[in-house]
């Protein structure tokens, strides 16, 4: 019980520090330097927490935490590109994006805690459900290879947005960082709140992939939850760090597809008692695929830029 209390207390303190760091200047555009600083802080705190797990629970649990953290962190990077498209669709200025992301991540903490506790209860009671998780992850991983980069994002098709608009009036005008305004005696939701609603519901879809993937390296609810939460806590800072260089990671999705397929196969092998992949080996494979896909993305993107420059300047 003390571990759970310590974890959530740490989360609250870090969220407060995160809000103060980005919000100290009021409405301002978060610079890449600020974002990188906070990203390194989140990674340092996560590794410090991992060291605590290693000290009290041993190296095996610590490796499970690291593997779960790396899986969720890598999948979160792909989610950031979706957030970029969503903000572009709604026309949310960069200086207001940190507010939406803060509350989006706060909501994600609550939703994911519920999902993970429910998932852990299901796994403990029905071992065969891990086989379904594994098959679903393989399907999702393969599907990522056919996903088109230029697919448009249309939040108007979001079922939660449609339901919300049926019961609550929405204005078409942005009102700085306000989620709700009072106009003509009526309370109206702004496009900024709709953007927040879409991000929250989109994260639910992301969780369907990432949470089963973390169960592939650990069955311990504490490890699954803490690794997942620590990974998404730094998501807001990571977004601003990667937003400026998003075009350099166009091929990251293929690496993520391989990672999802790998953890899915790992799950099926263990469920059917064929072979058990060691956590340390899983960690190395996931890290290796992630680094390789990011490296190839940078190299291929650079080659494209060079060819484009040569065509413009013969």
C-alpha positions as CSV (number, residue, x, y, z in Angstrom):
1,X,0.0,0.0,0.0
2,X,2.8,2.4,0.8
3,X,4.2,1.9,-2.7
4,X,0.9,2.9,-4.3
5,X,0.7,6.0,-2.0
6,X,4.2,7.0,-2.8
7,X,3.6,6.5,-6.6
8,X,0.5,8.7,-6.8
9,X,2.0,11.3,-4.5
10,X,5.0,11.5,-6.8
11,X,2.7,11.8,-9.8
12,X,0.8,14.7,-8.2
13,X,4.0,16.5,-7.3
14,X,5.5,16.0,-10.8
15,X,2.3,17.2,-12.5
16,X,2.3,20.3,-10.4
17,X,6.0,21.0,-11.2
18,X,5.3,20.3,-14.9
19,X,2.4,22.8,-14.9
20,X,4.5,25.4,-13.2
21,X,7.4,25.0,-15.5
22,X,5.3,25.4,-18.7
23,X,2.9,27.9,-17.2
24,X,5.2,30.2,-15.4
25,X,5.1,32.7,-18.3
26,X,1.4,32.4,-18.8
27,X,0.3,31.9,-22.4
28,X,3.5,31.4,-24.3
29,X,4.9,29.1,-26.9
30,X,6.9,26.3,-25.3
31,X,10.4,26.3,-26.8
32,X,12.3,23.2,-27.8
33,X,14.8,23.9,-25.0
34,X,12.1,24.0,-22.4
35,X,10.5,20.8,-23.8
36,X,13.8,18.9,-23.8
37,X,14.6,20.0,-20.3
38,X,11.3,18.7,-19.0
39,X,11.6,15.6,-21.1
40,X,15.0,14.8,-19.4
41,X,13.5,15.5,-16.0
42,X,10.6,13.0,-16.6
43,X,13.1,10.4,-17.9
44,X,15.4,10.9,-14.9
45,X,12.4,10.6,-12.4
46,X,11.3,7.4,-14.2
47,X,14.7,5.9,-14.0
48,X,15.0,6.9,-10.3
49,X,11.7,5.2,-9.7
50,X,13.0,2.1,-11.5
51,X,16.1,2.2,-9.3
52,X,13.7,2.1,-6.3
53,X,12.0,-1.0,-7.7
54,X,15.4,-2.6,-8.3
55,X,16.4,-1.9,-4.7
56,X,13.2,-3.2,-3.1
57,X,12.0,-5.8,-5.6
58,X,15.1,-7.0,-7.5
59,X,16.5,-6.7,-11.0
60,X,13.8,-8.8,-12.6
61,X,11.0,-6.4,-11.6
62,X,13.2,-3.4,-12.6
63,X,13.7,-4.9,-16.1
64,X,10.0,-5.5,-16.4
65,X,9.4,-1.8,-15.6
66,X,12.0,-0.7,-18.1
67,X,10.6,-2.9,-20.8
68,X,7.0,-1.7,-20.1
69,X,8.2,2.0,-20.0
70,X,10.0,1.6,-23.3
71,X,7.0,0.0,-25.0
72,X,4.7,2.7,-23.9
73,X,7.1,5.5,-24.6
74,X,7.7,4.3,-28.2
75,X,4.0,3.9,-28.9
76,X,3.4,7.4,-27.4
77,X,5.7,8.9,-29.9
78,X,3.5,7.7,-32.7
79,X,0.5,9.2,-30.9
80,X,2.2,12.6,-30.8
81,X,1.9,12.8,-34.6
82,X,-1.8,12.3,-34.3
83,X,-2.0,15.2,-31.8
84,X,-0.1,17.4,-34.3
85,X,-2.8,16.7,-36.9
86,X,-5.6,17.3,-34.4
87,X,-4.2,20.7,-33.4
88,X,-3.8,21.6,-37.0
89,X,-7.4,20.6,-37.8
90,X,-8.8,22.7,-35.0
91,X,-6.4,25.6,-35.6
92,X,-5.1,25.5,-32.0
93,X,-2.2,28.0,-31.6
94,X,1.0,26.6,-30.2
95,X,0.8,28.8,-27.1
96,X,-2.6,27.2,-26.1
97,X,-1.6,23.6,-26.9
98,X,0.1,22.9,-23.5
99,X,-3.1,23.6,-21.7
100,X,-5.0,21.0,-23.7
101,X,-2.3,18.5,-23.4
102,X,-2.0,19.0,-19.6
103,X,-5.7,18.2,-19.0
104,X,-5.6,15.5,-21.7
105,X,-2.8,13.7,-19.9
106,X,-4.5,14.2,-16.5
107,X,-7.6,12.5,-17.9
108,X,-5.5,9.8,-19.4
109,X,-4.0,9.0,-16.0
110,X,-7.5,8.3,-14.6
111,X,-8.7,6.3,-17.6
112,X,-5.6,4.2,-17.9
113,X,-5.6,3.4,-14.2
114,X,-9.1,2.0,-14.5
115,X,-8.2,0.1,-17.7
116,X,-5.1,-1.4,-16.1
117,X,-6.8,-2.5,-12.9
118,X,-9.6,-4.1,-15.0
119,X,-7.1,-5.7,-17.3
120,X,-5.1,-7.1,-14.5
121,X,-8.2,-8.6,-12.9
122,X,-9.2,-10.2,-16.2
123,X,-5.7,-11.6,-16.8
124,X,-5.5,-13.1,-13.2
125,X,-8.9,-14.8,-13.7
126,X,-8.7,-15.8,-17.3
127,X,-5.2,-16.6,-18.5
128,X,-6.4,-17.3,-22.1
129,X,-7.3,-13.6,-22.5
130,X,-3.5,-13.0,-23.0
131,X,-3.8,-15.0,-26.2
132,X,-6.5,-12.6,-27.5
133,X,-4.2,-9.7,-26.5
134,X,-1.4,-11.3,-28.5
135,X,-3.4,-11.9,-31.6
136,X,-4.8,-8.3,-31.5
137,X,-1.3,-6.9,-31.2
138,X,0.0,-8.8,-34.2
139,X,-3.0,-7.6,-36.2
140,X,-2.4,-4.0,-35.1
141,X,1.3,-4.3,-35.8
142,X,0.7,-5.6,-39.4
143,X,-2.0,-2.9,-39.9
144,X,0.6,-0.1,-39.2
145,X,2.5,-1.1,-42.3
146,X,-0.5,-0.2,-44.5
147,X,-1.3,3.0,-42.7
148,X,-1.0,6.0,-44.9
149,X,0.8,9.2,-43.7
150,X,-1.5,11.4,-45.6
151,X,-4.7,10.0,-44.2
152,X,-6.8,13.0,-43.0
153,X,-7.9,13.4,-39.5
154,X,-11.6,14.3,-39.2
155,X,-12.6,14.7,-35.6
156,X,-16.2,15.5,-36.7
157,X,-16.7,11.8,-37.1
158,X,-15.7,11.1,-33.5
159,X,-18.8,9.5,-31.9
160,X,-18.2,11.3,-28.5
161,X,-18.0,14.7,-30.3
162,X,-21.3,14.0,-32.1
163,X,-23.0,13.0,-28.8
164,X,-21.6,16.1,-27.0
165,X,-22.8,18.5,-29.6
166,X,-26.3,17.0,-29.4
167,X,-26.6,17.9,-25.7
168,X,-24.3,20.9,-25.4
169,X,-24.0,24.0,-27.7
170,X,-20.6,24.7,-29.2
171,X,-19.2,27.9,-30.7
172,X,-17.1,28.0,-33.8
173,X,-14.8,30.7,-32.5
174,X,-11.7,30.2,-30.5
175,X,-11.5,32.2,-27.2
176,X,-7.8,32.0,-26.3
177,X,-7.3,29.3,-23.7
178,X,-10.9,29.1,-22.5
179,X,-12.8,25.7,-22.7
180,X,-16.2,27.3,-22.0
181,X,-17.6,30.8,-22.5
182,X,-20.9,32.5,-21.6
183,X,-22.5,34.2,-24.6
184,X,-26.0,35.6,-24.6
185,X,-26.7,34.1,-21.2
186,X,-25.8,30.6,-22.5
187,X,-22.7,28.5,-21.7
188,X,-21.0,27.4,-24.8
189,X,-18.1,25.0,-25.3
190,X,-15.2,26.3,-27.5
191,X,-13.3,24.4,-30.2
192,X,-10.5,24.1,-27.6
193,X,-12.7,21.9,-25.4
194,X,-13.7,19.8,-28.5
195,X,-10.0,19.3,-29.2
196,X,-9.5,18.2,-25.6
197,X,-12.5,15.8,-25.9
198,X,-11.0,14.3,-29.1
199,X,-7.6,13.9,-27.5
200,X,-9.1,12.1,-24.5
201,X,-11.1,9.7,-26.6
202,X,-8.2,9.1,-29.0
203,X,-6.0,8.2,-26.0
204,X,-8.6,5.5,-25.1
205,X,-8.0,4.0,-28.6
206,X,-4.2,4.2,-28.0
207,X,-4.6,2.5,-24.7
208,X,-6.2,-0.5,-26.4
209,X,-2.9,-1.2,-28.1
210,X,-0.4,-0.1,-25.4
211,X,-1.8,-1.6,-22.3
212,X,-2.0,-5.2,-23.6
213,X,1.5,-4.7,-25.0
214,X,2.8,-3.9,-21.5
215,X,1.1,-7.1,-20.2
216,X,3.4,-9.0,-22.5
217,X,6.4,-8.2,-20.2
218,X,4.7,-8.2,-16.8
219,X,1.6,-9.5,-15.1
220,X,2.2,-7.3,-12.0
221,X,-0.5,-4.6,-11.9
222,X,1.9,-2.2,-10.1
223,X,4.6,-2.6,-12.8
224,X,2.1,-2.3,-15.6
225,X,0.5,0.8,-14.2
226,X,3.6,2.6,-13.1
227,X,5.5,2.0,-16.3
228,X,2.5,3.1,-18.4
229,X,1.8,6.2,-16.3
230,X,5.4,7.4,-16.1
231,X,5.7,7.0,-19.9
232,X,2.6,9.2,-20.6
233,X,3.4,11.8,-17.9
234,X,6.3,13.0,-20.0
235,X,4.2,13.0,-23.2
236,X,3.4,16.7,-23.1
237,X,7.0,17.7,-22.9
238,X,8.0,15.1,-25.5
239,X,5.3,16.5,-27.9
240,X,6.8,20.0,-27.9
241,X,10.3,18.5,-28.3
242,X,9.3,16.4,-31.3
243,X,6.8,18.7,-32.9
244,X,9.5,20.7,-34.6
245,X,11.2,17.7,-36.0
246,X,8.2,15.4,-36.8
247,X,9.1,15.3,-40.5
248,X,12.3,13.4,-39.6
249,X,10.4,10.4,-38.1
250,X,8.1,9.5,-41.0
251,X,9.2,5.8,-40.9
252,X,8.9,5.3,-37.1
253,X,5.5,3.6,-37.6
254,X,7.2,0.6,-39.2
255,X,9.4,0.1,-36.2
256,X,6.3,0.4,-33.9
257,X,4.6,-2.1,-36.1
258,X,7.5,-4.6,-35.6
259,X,7.5,-3.9,-31.9
260,X,3.7,-4.6,-31.6
261,X,4.0,-7.7,-33.7
262,X,6.9,-8.9,-31.6
263,X,5.2,-8.5,-28.2
264,X,2.1,-10.2,-29.7
265,X,4.1,-13.2,-30.9
266,X,5.8,-13.3,-27.5
267,X,2.5,-13.4,-25.7
268,X,1.2,-16.3,-27.9
269,X,4.4,-18.3,-27.4
270,X,4.1,-17.9,-23.6
271,X,0.3,-18.6,-23.5
272,X,0.7,-21.9,-25.4
273,X,3.8,-22.8,-23.4
274,X,6.0,-23.0,-26.4
275,X,8.8,-20.6,-25.4
276,X,9.3,-17.8,-22.8
277,X,11.3,-14.8,-24.0
278,X,13.4,-13.4,-21.2
279,X,12.5,-9.8,-20.2
280,X,16.1,-8.6,-20.7
281,X,16.0,-10.0,-24.3
282,X,12.6,-8.3,-24.9
283,X,14.0,-5.0,-23.7
284,X,17.0,-5.3,-26.0
285,X,14.9,-6.2,-29.0
286,X,12.4,-3.3,-28.4
287,X,15.1,-0.8,-27.8
288,X,17.1,-2.0,-30.9
289,X,14.1,-1.8,-33.2
290,X,13.1,1.6,-31.9
291,X,16.6,3.1,-32.4
292,X,17.0,1.4,-35.8
293,X,13.7,2.8,-37.1
294,X,14.4,6.3,-35.8
295,X,17.9,6.2,-37.3
296,X,16.6,5.0,-40.7
297,X,13.9,7.7,-40.6
298,X,16.5,10.4,-40.1
299,X,18.8,9.0,-42.9
300,X,16.0,8.5,-45.4
301,X,14.4,11.9,-44.7
302,X,17.8,13.6,-45.1
303,X,18.3,11.9,-48.4
304,X,14.9,13.1,-49.6
305,X,15.8,16.7,-48.6
306,X,19.2,16.4,-50.4
307,X,17.5,15.2,-53.6
308,X,14.9,18.0,-53.4
309,X,17.7,20.6,-52.9
310,X,19.6,19.2,-55.9
311,X,16.5,19.4,-58.1
312,X,15.9,23.0,-57.1
313,X,19.6,23.9,-57.6
314,X,21.0,22.0,-60.6
